[in-house]
Amino acid sequence: MNYKPLNPDKKDILIIDDTANNLRVLSSILTKEGYNVRKALNWQMALTACQSALPDLILLDIMMPDVDGYEVCQRLKAWDLTAEIPVIFISALDDIFDKVKAFQVGGVDYISKPFDFQEVLVRVQNQLALRTAKLEILTLNNELENRVKQRTLELEKTLEILQKEIASRQQLQGKLLDMVLHDSLTGLPNRFMFSKRLEKTLNLSKQESNYKFAVLFLDCDRFKVVNDSLGHLVGDELLIAIARRLQLCLRANETLARLGGDEFGIILENVPDIDAAIQVAERILEQLSLSFKLSRYEVFMNASIGINWGSKDYEQPEYLLRDADTAMYRAKALGRARYHLFDPAMYQEAIQLLDLENDLRRAVERQEFVVYYQPIISLATGKVSGFEALVRWKHPVRGLIYPTEFIPIAEETGLINFIDKWVLRSACNQLRIWQAYPATPKNLTISANLSARLFSQPNLIFEIDKIINETQINPIYLELEITESVIMENNHAVKQIIQQLRDRNIKLIMDDFGTGYSSLSYLHNFPLTKLKIDQSFVKIMGEHPENMGLLPAIISIAESMGMIVIAEGVETREQLEKLRTLNCGFAQGYLFSRPIEADLVLNFLNAAPQW
């Protein structure tokens, strides 16, 4: 069957009437108006016509044999394909009852016979217009419905994509959060997460009076040596191994975090007393003392641990960690590979050290230092042969501060470089001033200390040359004192620097010999001029006259190496005489003079002391 219109450009009208004359007249009128007209004499012909092609409009007579117009209309309305086709009744029946029935069975209009041609045309045009509008509305509705379905499908697809994107972002967010809260190397909580847990622990202790906890700060001893000598990959492998071993020492509910570098933090919760925390620290130290068998190396490692017993009196969690850190540094200072309990007095000491460091930085800017000079006596002549420059700090509030108190801080902060160069410049300048006076011995020397940190500076020789040129002294009268740690740091580089100094006729003195490595083989490998024996050896000799200790051996070996010996800390005549019998070359100490200010040196020389 063909249910499409016969001619899409023309409206198709089906006329159903058993009177041939009516069919002819209506067909003629409608055809002239441009419509495509088909005719049917009865129901059967009408059905055949509709089956061949659906009309746009049906004109239907009522009075027909066999099947009347009412029944035809009902049948058309009962069929899905023709149910929406408008039907206009054309009948000679003019009774109102007939018209009502026509509308009841599905008619859309009613034209009474005899009909007026113009009326028929107008009614046909109106119904076709309504039919067209309705079809357009249906088409638009279908299009709209299809668009809604399509849009709904698109939205469903978009929703599915969004859901996948949300799931992916949530997964990524989880990974990012894990990265933010955990150490990438060991997988342990990092400092941020540790602080959050510590804050939670502190708050819990404030809420529950019976809740006790402790904080441990652990720093690996000698890790830098392993990392620098074997490489960062081995260092990373060692850190992972340390983290795993620490985990084995703790319970599941205890927090272990890598705070950075080779530092770890531990929170011990629900511990009965400080002894329980100490037991954990001892267990950790025992486990870390065992060798670490890495992929290529076997490494030994220890740690220093600071323990801070948790207190609800702390306002901020970081203060708990700070004090555990302070206790850890005390453990290192006491010899490493041990633990130490935090004492509130330690915090005050740390604050004082910090204040001292800040004051020291300001002192460098303001040059609050002063140089004192202690005479060095030739034991062969009993006269002054030179002076050692010793720095003091004139603190604006605390007064004169000795180097034992501020030099360690200066070395740690790097300020020692400025201080050493300032002292060296001041001493050289002072020597030039003294040499202009008649009372000054002709070959008077000046010695100044150089720290290991300054000695490792690549521009050291340039700085020394600069000072000599500025002060215009003869470098033959300049002596530089270094400690044993200097030559132990990098002996090849140090040997080159020492040789450059010797090329300039600058003498090198090994200071405080006997307090460090005291390696005679090192002395043999370096072109040193003098050896200064630490005052502890002289003190032993004075306390036990019958026991000369190692002094004779040291002096004898130094002489065999062509080095002159200076004894420090000489305080009595007995010590002086014994040093002379041992052929010690020079001495300094309170027996001769305490360190004095520069403006008193000339008076001291004018007195021409003799020992």
C-alpha positions as CSV (number, residue, x, y, z in Angstrom):
1,M,0.0,0.0,0.0
2,N,1.0,3.5,-0.7
3,Y,0.0,5.8,2.1
4,K,1.9,8.8,0.8
5,P,0.1,11.6,-1.1
6,L,-0.2,11.1,-4.9
7,N,1.2,14.6,-5.6
8,P,3.0,16.4,-2.7
9,D,2.4,19.8,-4.4
10,K,-1.4,19.4,-4.5
11,K,-3.9,18.7,-1.7
12,D,-5.8,15.4,-2.3
13,I,-9.5,15.4,-1.7
14,L,-11.7,12.2,-1.7
15,I,-15.4,12.7,-2.5
16,I,-17.7,9.8,-1.3
17,D,-21.2,10.1,-2.8
18,D,-23.6,7.6,-4.5
19,T,-24.9,10.3,-6.8
20,A,-22.7,10.6,-9.9
21,N,-23.9,14.2,-10.7
22,N,-22.8,15.4,-7.3
23,L,-19.5,13.8,-7.8
24,R,-19.1,15.5,-11.1
25,V,-20.0,18.9,-9.9
26,L,-17.9,18.9,-6.8
27,S,-15.0,17.4,-8.6
28,S,-15.1,20.0,-11.3
29,I,-15.2,22.9,-8.8
30,L,-12.3,21.5,-6.7
31,T,-10.2,20.6,-9.6
32,K,-10.4,24.1,-10.9
33,E,-9.2,25.4,-7.6
34,G,-6.0,23.3,-8.0
35,Y,-6.9,20.3,-5.8
36,N,-6.3,16.7,-6.8
37,V,-9.8,15.1,-6.6
38,R,-10.7,11.4,-6.4
39,K,-14.2,9.9,-6.3
40,A,-15.9,7.0,-4.6
41,L,-19.6,5.8,-4.9
42,N,-19.6,3.7,-1.8
43,W,-17.6,2.5,1.2
44,Q,-15.7,-0.2,-0.6
45,M,-14.5,2.2,-3.3
46,A,-13.6,4.7,-0.5
47,L,-11.6,2.1,1.3
48,T,-9.8,1.1,-1.9
49,A,-9.0,4.8,-2.6
50,C,-7.6,5.3,1.0
51,Q,-5.5,2.1,0.7
52,S,-3.9,3.3,-2.5
53,A,-3.2,6.8,-1.1
54,L,-4.4,8.7,1.9
55,P,-6.3,11.8,1.1
56,D,-5.9,15.1,2.9
57,L,-9.7,15.7,3.2
58,I,-12.8,13.7,2.7
59,L,-16.2,15.0,1.5
60,L,-18.8,12.5,2.6
61,D,-22.5,12.1,1.7
62,I,-24.8,10.6,4.4
63,M,-27.6,9.0,2.4
64,M,-25.9,6.0,0.6
65,P,-27.1,2.4,0.1
66,D,-25.6,-0.5,2.1
67,V,-23.3,1.6,4.3
68,D,-24.4,5.1,5.1
69,G,-22.2,8.1,5.7
70,Y,-22.3,7.8,9.4
71,E,-21.0,4.3,9.3
72,V,-18.3,5.2,6.8
73,C,-17.1,8.0,9.0
74,Q,-17.0,5.7,12.0
75,R,-15.0,3.1,10.1
76,L,-12.6,5.7,8.9
77,K,-12.1,7.0,12.4
78,A,-11.6,3.5,13.7
79,W,-8.7,2.9,11.3
80,D,-5.4,4.4,12.6
81,L,-4.2,5.6,9.2
82,T,-7.4,7.6,8.4
83,A,-8.5,8.5,11.9
84,E,-6.9,12.0,11.7
85,I,-8.2,12.8,8.2
86,P,-10.9,15.5,8.4
87,V,-14.3,14.5,7.2
88,I,-16.9,17.1,6.0
89,F,-20.4,15.9,5.7
90,I,-22.4,17.1,2.6
91,S,-26.1,16.1,2.9
92,A,-29.7,17.1,2.1
93,L,-30.6,16.2,5.6
94,D,-30.9,19.5,7.4
95,D,-32.3,18.4,10.7
96,I,-30.4,19.4,13.7
97,F,-30.4,15.8,14.9
98,D,-28.6,14.7,11.7
99,K,-26.0,17.4,12.1
100,V,-25.3,16.5,15.8
101,K,-24.9,12.8,14.9
102,A,-22.5,13.8,12.1
103,F,-20.3,15.6,14.6
104,Q,-20.6,12.7,17.1
105,V,-19.3,10.1,14.6
106,G,-16.2,12.2,13.9
107,G,-17.1,14.9,11.3
108,V,-15.4,18.2,11.5
109,D,-18.0,20.2,9.4
110,Y,-21.4,19.9,7.9
111,I,-22.6,21.4,4.5
112,S,-26.3,21.2,3.7
113,K,-27.6,20.5,0.2
114,P,-28.2,22.3,-2.0
115,F,-24.8,23.8,-1.3
116,D,-23.2,27.1,-2.3
117,F,-20.0,26.6,-4.3
118,Q,-18.2,29.4,-2.4
119,E,-19.2,28.0,0.9
120,V,-17.9,24.6,0.0
121,L,-14.6,26.1,-1.1
122,V,-14.2,28.2,2.0
123,R,-15.0,25.2,4.3
124,V,-12.7,23.0,2.4
125,Q,-9.9,25.6,2.5
126,N,-10.4,26.1,6.3
127,Q,-10.3,22.4,7.1
128,L,-7.3,21.8,4.9
129,A,-5.5,24.8,6.6
130,L,-6.4,23.3,10.0
131,R,-5.2,19.9,8.8
132,T,-1.9,21.4,7.5
133,A,-1.5,23.3,10.8
134,K,-2.2,20.2,12.8
135,L,0.3,18.2,10.7
136,E,2.9,20.9,11.1
137,I,2.3,20.9,14.9
138,L,2.6,17.1,14.9
139,T,5.7,17.3,12.8
140,L,7.1,20.0,15.1
141,N,6.2,17.9,18.2
142,N,7.9,14.9,16.6
143,E,10.9,16.9,15.8
144,L,10.9,18.4,19.3
145,E,10.5,15.0,20.8
146,N,13.3,13.7,18.7
147,R,15.5,16.6,19.7
148,V,14.6,16.1,23.3
149,K,15.5,12.4,23.0
150,Q,18.7,13.3,21.2
151,R,19.5,15.9,23.8
152,T,18.6,13.5,26.6
153,L,21.0,11.0,25.0
154,E,23.7,13.6,24.7
155,L,23.1,14.6,28.3
156,E,23.2,11.0,29.4
157,K,26.5,10.6,27.5
158,T,27.8,13.9,28.9
159,L,26.7,12.8,32.4
160,E,28.5,9.5,31.9
161,I,31.6,11.4,30.8
162,L,31.3,13.7,33.7
163,Q,30.9,10.8,36.1
164,K,34.0,9.2,34.7
165,E,35.8,12.6,34.9
166,I,34.6,13.0,38.5
167,A,35.8,9.5,39.4
168,S,39.1,10.1,37.7
169,R,39.5,13.5,39.5
170,Q,38.6,11.9,42.8
171,Q,41.2,9.3,42.2
172,L,43.8,11.9,41.2
173,Q,42.7,14.0,44.2
174,G,43.3,11.0,46.4
175,K,46.8,10.5,44.9
176,L,47.6,14.2,45.3
177,L,46.3,14.2,48.9
178,D,48.5,11.1,49.5
179,M,51.4,12.9,48.0
180,V,50.7,16.0,50.2
181,L,50.5,14.0,53.3
182,H,53.1,11.3,52.8
183,D,56.8,11.1,52.1
184,S,57.4,10.0,48.5
185,L,60.5,8.0,49.3
186,T,59.5,5.9,52.4
187,G,55.7,6.2,52.1
188,L,55.6,7.4,55.7
189,P,53.5,10.4,56.9
190,N,55.4,13.6,56.2
191,R,56.0,16.6,58.5
192,F,52.6,18.2,57.6
193,M,50.6,15.0,58.5
194,F,52.8,14.5,61.6
195,S,51.9,18.0,62.8
196,K,48.2,17.3,62.2
197,R,48.3,14.1,64.2
198,L,50.3,15.8,66.9
199,E,47.7,18.6,67.1
200,K,45.0,15.9,67.5
201,T,47.0,14.1,70.2
202,L,47.6,17.4,72.1
203,N,43.9,18.3,71.9
204,L,43.0,14.8,73.2
205,S,45.3,15.2,76.2
206,K,43.6,18.5,77.1
207,Q,40.2,16.7,77.0
208,E,41.1,13.5,78.8
209,S,43.2,13.9,81.9
210,N,44.4,10.3,81.9
211,Y,45.7,10.4,78.3
212,K,49.5,10.4,78.2
213,F,51.8,10.6,75.2
214,A,55.4,11.2,74.2
215,V,57.1,12.7,71.1
216,L,60.4,11.4,69.8
217,F,62.7,13.2,67.4
218,L,65.3,11.0,65.7
219,D,68.2,12.1,63.6
220,C,70.6,9.5,62.0
221,D,74.2,9.8,63.0
222,R,76.8,9.9,60.1
223,F,74.1,9.6,57.4
224,K,75.7,12.5,55.5
225,V,78.9,10.5,55.3
226,V,77.1,7.5,53.8
227,N,75.2,9.7,51.4
228,D,78.2,11.7,50.2
229,S,80.5,8.7,49.9
230,L,78.3,6.0,48.5
231,G,75.9,8.3,46.6
232,H,72.3,9.5,46.9
233,L,70.8,6.3,45.6
234,V,72.4,4.3,48.4
235,G,71.4,7.0,50.8
236,D,67.7,6.7,49.7
237,E,67.9,2.9,50.0
238,L,69.3,3.3,53.5
239,L,66.5,5.7,54.5
240,I,63.9,3.2,53.3
241,A,65.6,0.4,55.3
242,I,65.7,2.7,58.4
243,A,62.0,3.5,58.0
244,R,61.1,-0.2,57.8
245,R,63.2,-1.0,60.8
246,L,61.6,1.8,62.8
247,Q,58.2,0.6,62.0
248,L,59.0,-2.8,63.4
249,C,59.9,-1.1,66.7
250,L,56.4,0.6,67.0
251,R,52.9,-0.5,67.6
252,A,50.2,-0.1,64.9
253,N,48.6,2.9,66.6
254,E,51.9,4.8,67.0
255,T,52.8,7.4,64.4
256,L,56.1,7.3,62.5
257,A,56.9,10.1,60.1
258,R,59.8,11.2,58.0
259,L,60.2,14.9,58.8
260,G,62.9,15.5,56.2
261,G,66.4,14.4,55.2
262,D,67.4,11.8,57.8
263,E,65.1,13.0,60.5
264,F,62.1,11.0,61.8
265,G,59.3,11.9,64.2
266,I,57.4,9.5,66.5
267,I,54.2,9.9,68.5
268,L,53.7,7.4,71.2
269,E,50.1,7.4,72.4
270,N,48.5,6.0,75.5
271,V,51.8,5.4,77.2
272,P,51.7,4.9,81.0
273,D,54.8,6.8,81.9
274,I,58.1,8.2,80.6
275,D,59.8,4.8,81.2
276,A,57.7,3.3,78.4
277,A,58.9,6.0,76.0
278,I,62.5,5.3,77.1
279,Q,62.0,1.6,76.4
280,V,60.9,2.4,72.8
281,A,64.0,4.6,72.3
282,E,66.3,1.9,73.7
283,R,64.6,-0.7,71.4
284,I,65.1,1.7,68.4
285,L,68.8,2.3,69.2
286,E,69.4,-1.5,69.6
287,Q,67.7,-2.2,66.2
288,L,69.6,0.6,64.4
289,S,72.9,-0.6,65.7
290,L,72.6,-3.7,63.6
291,S,74.0,-3.6,60.2
292,F,71.9,-2.7,57.1
293,K,72.5,-5.1,54.3
294,L,71.7,-3.0,51.2
295,S,71.7,-4.2,47.6
296,R,75.4,-3.4,47.1
297,Y,76.8,-2.4,50.5
298,E,76.6,-3.3,54.2
299,V,76.2,-0.1,56.2
300,F,76.2,0.6,59.9
301,M,74.1,3.4,61.3
302,N,73.2,4.9,64.6
303,A,70.8,7.6,65.7
304,S,70.4,10.3,68.3
305,I,66.9,10.5,69.8
306,G,65.3,13.4,71.7
307,I,62.3,12.5,73.9
308,N,59.7,15.0,75.0
309,W,57.1,13.8,77.5
310,G,53.7,15.2,76.2
311,S,52.1,17.9,78.3
312,K,48.7,19.5,77.9
313,D,50.3,22.8,78.9
314,Y,51.7,23.2,75.3
315,E,49.8,25.7,73.3
316,Q,51.0,24.6,69.8
317,P,52.0,21.1,68.6
318,E,55.1,22.4,66.9
319,Y,56.5,23.4,70.3
320,L,56.3,19.7,71.3
321,L,58.4,18.8,68.3
322,R,60.7,21.7,68.8
323,D,61.6,20.6,72.3
324,A,62.1,17.0,71.2
325,D,64.5,18.4,68.6
326,T,66.3,20.3,71.2
327,A,66.7,17.1,73.3
328,M,68.0,15.3,70.2
329,Y,70.7,17.9,69.7
330,R,71.7,17.4,73.3
331,A,72.0,13.7,72.7
332,K,74.3,14.4,69.8
333,A,76.4,16.8,71.9
334,L,76.8,14.1,74.5
335,G,78.3,11.6,72.1
336,R,75.6,10.4,69.6
337,A,74.0,7.0,69.4
338,R,71.9,7.7,72.5
339,Y,68.7,9.3,73.7
340,H,68.1,12.3,75.9
341,L,65.0,13.6,77.8
342,F,63.9,17.1,77.3
343,D,64.3,19.5,80.2
344,P,62.6,22.9,80.2
345,A,66.0,24.4,81.1
346,M,67.2,23.2,77.7
347,Y,64.7,25.4,76.0
348,Q,65.9,28.4,77.8
349,E,69.5,27.5,76.8
350,A,68.3,27.2,73.1
351,I,66.7,30.6,73.3
352,Q,69.8,32.1,74.8
353,L,71.9,30.5,72.0
354,L,69.5,32.0,69.4
355,D,69.7,35.4,71.0
356,L,73.5,35.1,71.1
357,E,73.5,34.1,67.4
358,N,71.3,37.2,66.6
359,D,73.5,39.4,68.6
360,L,76.6,37.9,66.9
361,R,75.2,38.7,63.5
362,R,74.7,42.3,64.6
363,A,78.2,42.3,66.1
364,V,79.6,41.4,62.8
365,E,77.8,44.3,61.2
366,R,78.8,46.7,63.9
367,Q,82.3,45.2,64.4
368,E,82.0,44.9,68.1
369,F,85.1,42.7,68.3
370,V,88.4,43.6,69.9
371,V,91.7,41.7,69.6
372,Y,93.8,40.8,72.7
373,Y,97.4,39.8,72.4
374,Q,99.2,37.1,74.5
375,P,103.0,37.1,74.3
376,I,104.9,34.0,73.1
377,I,108.2,33.6,74.9
378,S,111.4,32.1,73.5
379,L,112.7,29.6,76.1
380,A,116.2,30.0,74.6
381,T,116.4,33.7,75.3
382,G,113.6,34.2,77.9
383,K,112.3,37.1,75.9
384,V,109.2,37.9,73.9
385,S,109.4,36.5,70.4
386,G,105.8,37.2,69.2
387,F,102.2,37.6,70.1
388,E,99.1,35.5,69.4
389,A,96.0,37.4,68.4
390,L,92.9,36.3,70.4
391,V,89.5,37.8,69.6
392,R,87.1,39.0,72.2
393,W,83.5,40.3,71.8
394,K,82.5,43.5,73.5
395,H,78.8,42.8,73.9
396,P,76.8,46.1,74.4
397,V,74.9,44.5,77.3
398,R,76.9,41.5,78.6
399,G,80.3,43.0,78.3
400,L,83.4,41.1,77.3
401,I,82.6,37.6,76.0
402,Y,85.3,35.0,75.5
403,P,85.7,33.1,72.3
404,T,84.8,29.7,73.9
405,E,81.2,31.0,74.1
406,F,80.7,32.5,70.6
407,I,83.2,30.8,68.3
408,P,81.2,27.5,68.1
409,I,78.1,29.6,67.0
410,A,80.2,31.6,64.5
411,E,81.6,28.3,63.0
412,E,78.1,26.8,62.7
413,T,76.6,29.9,61.1
414,G,79.6,30.7,58.8
415,L,80.3,34.1,60.6
416,I,83.7,32.7,61.6
417,N,84.9,33.5,58.1
418,F,84.4,37.3,58.6
419,I,85.7,37.2,62.2
420,D,88.9,35.3,61.3
421,K,89.6,37.7,58.4
422,W,88.9,40.7,60.6
423,V,91.2,39.4,63.4
424,L,93.9,38.6,60.8
425,R,93.7,42.1,59.3
426,S,93.7,43.8,62.7
427,A,96.7,41.7,63.9
428,C,98.7,42.5,60.8
429,N,97.9,46.1,61.0
430,Q,98.9,46.2,64.7
431,L,102.2,44.4,64.0
432,R,103.0,47.1,61.4
433,I,102.3,49.8,64.0
434,W,104.5,48.1,66.7
435,Q,107.4,47.6,64.3
436,A,107.7,51.4,64.1
437,Y,108.7,51.6,67.8
438,P,112.4,51.0,69.0
439,A,111.3,48.8,71.9
440,T,109.8,46.3,69.5
441,P,112.0,43.2,68.9
442,K,113.3,43.1,65.4
443,N,111.9,39.7,64.5
444,L,108.6,40.0,66.4
445,T,106.0,37.7,65.0
446,I,102.2,37.8,65.0
447,S,100.1,34.6,64.9
448,A,96.3,34.4,64.2
449,N,93.9,31.5,64.1
450,L,92.2,30.2,61.0
451,S,89.2,28.0,61.3
452,A,88.7,24.9,59.3
453,R,85.7,26.6,57.6
454,L,87.8,29.5,56.4
455,F,90.6,27.2,55.4
456,S,88.2,25.4,53.0
457,Q,87.3,28.6,51.2
458,P,88.7,28.6,47.6
459,N,89.7,32.3,47.8
460,L,91.6,32.0,51.0
461,I,95.1,32.7,49.4
462,F,93.6,35.7,47.6
463,E,92.2,37.1,50.9
464,I,95.5,36.6,52.8
465,D,97.4,38.3,49.9
466,K,95.0,41.2,50.1
467,I,95.4,41.7,53.8
468,I,99.3,41.5,53.5
469,N,99.2,44.1,50.7
470,E,96.8,46.4,52.7
471,T,98.8,46.3,55.9
472,Q,102.2,46.3,54.2
473,I,103.7,43.7,56.6
474,N,106.5,41.3,55.7
475,P,104.8,37.8,55.6
476,I,107.9,36.3,57.1
477,Y,106.6,37.6,60.5
478,L,103.1,36.2,60.0
479,E,102.2,32.8,61.5
480,L,98.8,31.1,61.0
481,E,97.5,28.6,63.5
482,I,95.3,25.7,62.3
483,T,93.8,22.8,64.2
484,E,94.2,19.1,63.4
485,S,90.6,19.1,61.9
486,V,91.8,21.3,59.1
487,I,94.2,18.7,57.6
488,M,91.8,15.9,58.2
489,E,89.0,17.5,56.1
490,N,90.6,17.4,52.6
491,N,94.3,16.7,52.9
492,H,95.1,17.1,49.2
493,A,93.5,20.5,48.9
494,V,94.9,21.6,52.3
495,K,98.4,20.5,51.3
496,Q,98.2,22.7,48.3
497,I,97.1,25.7,50.3
498,I,99.8,25.1,53.0
499,Q,102.4,24.9,50.3
500,Q,101.2,28.2,48.8
501,L,101.4,29.8,52.2
502,R,105.0,28.4,52.7
503,D,105.9,29.8,49.2
504,R,104.9,33.2,50.7
505,N,107.2,32.6,53.7
506,I,104.1,32.4,56.0
507,K,104.6,30.0,58.8
508,L,102.0,27.4,59.7
509,I,101.4,26.2,63.3
510,M,99.5,23.2,64.4
511,D,97.3,24.4,67.3
512,D,96.0,22.3,70.2
513,F,98.0,19.3,69.3
514,G,96.9,16.3,71.3
515,T,93.2,17.2,71.6
516,G,92.2,15.7,68.2
517,Y,93.5,12.9,66.0
518,S,97.1,13.6,67.1
519,S,98.3,11.7,64.0
520,L,102.0,12.1,63.6
521,S,101.7,10.6,60.1
522,Y,99.6,13.6,59.1
523,L,102.2,16.0,60.5
524,H,104.9,14.2,58.4
525,N,102.9,14.8,55.2
526,F,102.3,18.5,55.7
527,P,105.0,21.3,55.7
528,L,104.2,22.8,59.1
529,T,106.6,25.0,60.9
530,K,105.6,24.8,64.5
531,L,103.6,22.5,66.8
532,K,101.6,24.0,69.7
533,I,101.1,21.5,72.5
534,D,97.7,21.7,74.3
535,Q,97.8,23.1,77.8
536,S,96.3,19.8,79.2
537,F,99.7,18.1,78.7
538,V,101.5,21.0,80.6
539,K,98.9,20.8,83.4
540,I,99.5,17.0,83.9
541,M,103.2,17.6,84.1
542,G,102.6,20.2,86.8
543,E,100.2,18.1,88.8
544,H,102.4,15.1,88.7
545,P,106.1,16.2,88.6
546,E,107.3,12.6,88.4
547,N,105.1,12.0,85.3
548,M,106.2,13.9,82.3
549,G,103.5,12.2,80.2
550,L,103.8,12.3,76.4
551,L,105.6,15.6,76.4
552,P,109.1,14.3,75.9
553,A,108.0,12.0,73.1
554,I,106.0,14.7,71.3
555,I,108.9,17.2,71.5
556,S,111.4,14.7,70.3
557,I,109.3,13.6,67.3
558,A,108.5,17.2,66.4
559,E,112.3,18.1,66.4
560,S,113.0,15.1,64.2
561,M,110.5,16.5,61.7
562,G,112.1,19.9,61.8
563,M,109.2,21.5,63.7
564,I,109.5,23.9,66.7
565,V,107.3,23.2,69.7
566,I,105.3,25.8,71.6
567,A,103.8,24.9,75.0
568,E,100.5,26.4,75.9
569,G,99.1,27.1,79.4
570,V,102.4,27.6,81.3
571,E,101.4,29.0,84.7
572,T,104.3,28.1,87.1
573,R,108.1,28.4,87.2
574,E,108.3,24.6,87.7
575,Q,106.5,24.0,84.4
576,L,108.8,26.5,82.7
577,E,112.0,24.8,83.9
578,K,110.8,21.4,83.0
579,L,110.0,22.6,79.5
580,R,113.4,24.0,79.2
581,T,115.0,20.7,80.2
582,L,112.9,19.0,77.4
583,N,114.3,21.5,74.9
584,C,110.9,23.0,74.2
585,G,111.3,26.0,72.0
586,F,108.6,28.4,73.0
587,A,105.9,28.8,75.6
588,Q,102.9,31.0,76.5
589,G,100.6,31.2,79.4
590,Y,99.6,33.2,82.5
591,L,103.1,32.9,84.0
592,F,104.2,35.4,81.4
593,S,101.1,37.4,80.8
594,R,97.4,37.2,80.3
595,P,96.1,38.3,76.9
596,I,96.3,42.2,76.9
597,E,94.8,44.9,74.8
598,A,96.8,46.4,71.9
599,D,97.5,49.7,73.6
600,L,99.2,47.9,76.5
601,V,101.6,45.9,74.3
602,L,104.2,48.6,73.9
603,N,104.3,49.2,77.7
604,F,104.8,45.4,78.1
605,L,107.6,45.5,75.6
606,N,109.2,48.6,77.1
607,A,109.4,46.7,80.4
608,A,111.7,44.2,78.7
609,P,110.6,41.2,80.7
610,Q,113.1,38.3,81.1
611,W,112.3,34.8,82.1
